[in-house]
Amino acid sequence: MRRVALIALVALAIGLGAWPAQAYAHATLRQTSPAFKQRLASSPPQIRLHFDQGVKAFADSIEVLTTTGKIVSGVAHSGTSANDVVVPVGKLPRGGYTVRWHALSADSHSVGGVFTFGVRMAAPNVLEAYGASGPTRTEHVVRWLYFLSLALLSGGIAFRLLVVRGPLAPRAEKRFYAITGLGVVGALEVGIAAFLLRAEDALQMPFGKLLYGDLSPIAGGTRFGEAFIAMTLGFAAVAAFLYLAWLTDRRWLLWPALLLGIGFASGLSLSGHSAADAGSSWLSELADWVHLTAATIWIGGLVQLVAVVWPAAPELRREAFLRFSRLATVCIAALLGAGIYLSVLRLPHLSDLWRYGYGQVLLVKLSLVGIALSWGAAHKFLVAPLLERGGPSPRVGRSLLGESAVGMAILLAAAILVDSKPPPQPAPAPVQAASVARR
């Protein structure tokens, strides 16, 4: 059975590699003037797009918009070459501008895209281009599923290596690989869905046309896009190590899978609030990564206890519970320490907790964390001592399930929090120059 699976995986890789080039036969944007995210010293006389093949231009093929949505471009037309589309613009004042474009390629597909530039100032982030509505409820759910996938993957592997170190019964081993496999597939597929949703919002194109949209300004011109590419490649490598560990029964292959998994998860920290907002630094990025890693290992370990050890390896319940209790204590300490630091950094005033949406979501998350900590404390100080003394094993399966459910709710609150905008940082006090009297 495993050989069949391996052959199927190789065949899929060959099939993807042999995907015909005509799938990309529609027109591709090769060059723009101004360039993506370019900062200009003065207003450009026109906007020019250059494609790799001839395209049909429409009167509204290029629209240049201000940050308030005012169109400042004229009628678009073909350039000196059939591969070019140009539009004149008036004298643009200082500011950031959004360029939205579409054209009809020779294969009858409508191609389109968006990019930004600035006149005497930095260009706006393309994900915040005019017309983009920002994160939606669908994106909140998708990001929650992404966090949950990371927990199933990294938390599951960490549990197998650090808590249940020895051989597992075949039924339990099968459950372990099923759960971690679901995690790595989710990290890949849900990650792609998150990227497409964000791209759809930025380009303001229906999904059908998005397939022919120009995603390069998002994929290569934003922290989010660069992190998406790196994390997709990284989790593909994680999937390979996890698959080989299952295929060959070599447990040591789980170590590179774990290290790569928690390492590439840092892409979320390097592209989020901790990296882009005012006051961010390498320390805030590190704290965010520690916070995420501790949460995923803790919650993923709970899932392993509930779904693997309790139903499929009852002989390991006592040992696994006691070892996980110690691991969870370390994770919670790291989670709380990093979380407190990030909260102080992002909320300049205590009143921000109830004045801004970000603070209100944080309050909900803190309440859930408090419930989970109380639940975990009851397990550690009431259940664990009984098990250490060799007393009767309490019926804690349902209790662990409840704690796991609260943990997943925490991940949902975290997903909404990541997509929320923190309160504005206070403006720095003006520096007053000291006058020095000369004698």
Steps between C-alpha positions, in 0.01 A plus 500: 500500500780739585677419172181584313481832683863576415443421131193724500700786655777468239243488220336816633836680510578394141154608389539844656843541348364412156206740521478650150632849452186599310325523835682830526428615143308811607673837496743567783593845624876544459569861594324803640589867505506605779627174648326314783526696826727760338545833674510779242653843544237657273171417331528259201342618171341160438468144626629231265455124514707266282385139436672202344242490218244725337195593708176687432473821698173649622426858599512400867782247469710708740361703787720702735335576834592717795474376858144638509395319180510796260593395145782720370570321169359559153394258225724198454615394154754279325855630487746508215506120523203264527671367813464836678206670670537860616285759674577871551484650848483859613738674736494274803557660840699336775332178612456128452318362195334174401509371142230250405519352151343239274540400135393225262774261390514321167359178649184694601586491871457822693816574698522759775686614804587780738813679617587818684750784472569820689576857398748656743404237760513125551252293301206346692507129577329325210285304748367837619446640150186705447200268466637224720261439788745329731460167683151345495329243721590237245866594539465478879373142466772410252773638725350308795515181292861586420590538869318176574696324225827624651390366839413158360832488318763656728322418825437144389862434400634666816268281709626185322867590546495656847211330679435158345856412405482123467316271260127543459238237436415481126156650558643794694783551248246508219299765682813708563595507131140567396475806726844644415442423132174694518697784658763523228240473221302774671809721533554472124142515372361749750809717444420511129139588576613783729727640229227486235246669726741783576590531131132501401438786739800701380427451129123540544438228243256207510666165563458383139694798368746481788647190335629732225590789727851630549595394852866603481457830693349298787721191481827688461426851622354442847615331819184291488573370150865426567411318822234300315748378240766409759251326729342303215840369391599434860187304587538300180838387640333426835245285318782308332676425830173402667409272210844336501480445875169320454617310192828374648408479872800719583389724785814717488368654177239674711769726649575690175124513437446663841790746467397603150136531606558733793772682305288582197206593721709808580383635165179604676702701753721654231202623298252604770455781751823413681701571187310778323341723762657797674731396781566157353847350522678168492401457863129537423536257209674249727236540772221448248666182370553366854136580580376314191734202547409453866126518421517249215708248698269528801173470306634241257620290794155514657351369176748211500405410857130504416506341154800262517606402851165484678308287246783305334779463761338471846815341644684831439240731655674548834852553360382720211283715727783565747757577230264726309416684823865599531526597132177702520635693800800615295278589202256700710782691670645593159156584363416729790838674505500573127130592501538753782795664324308527170188634673696776673672582171181521294273664759661826616221568752293271719181663371586371151370162618139622485529803269624318188385185323848350529492536878149356523601189306807473721276507808300209360821311429634569851174374651529176303865465602395545863243219466758274336758575769251422775410176327865408457578589861228263617657223294850578627426543871211257542531228239879476459572435873253211500672347200847550649396311814367220286144566607196412294500660158232772495268533207666802346443429132197727476673765708797498260257528211347808661840660552584427135179672389591810700847492343347498152279794599818683604641439151182649349538811715866519397402476133262796535762689701765455232266648239402793726684831501668593831434845652715783363825557678538837676695757304855550628559818693668773293869532560588848618844621413692637790651843448864531586632843586831589355744698695 
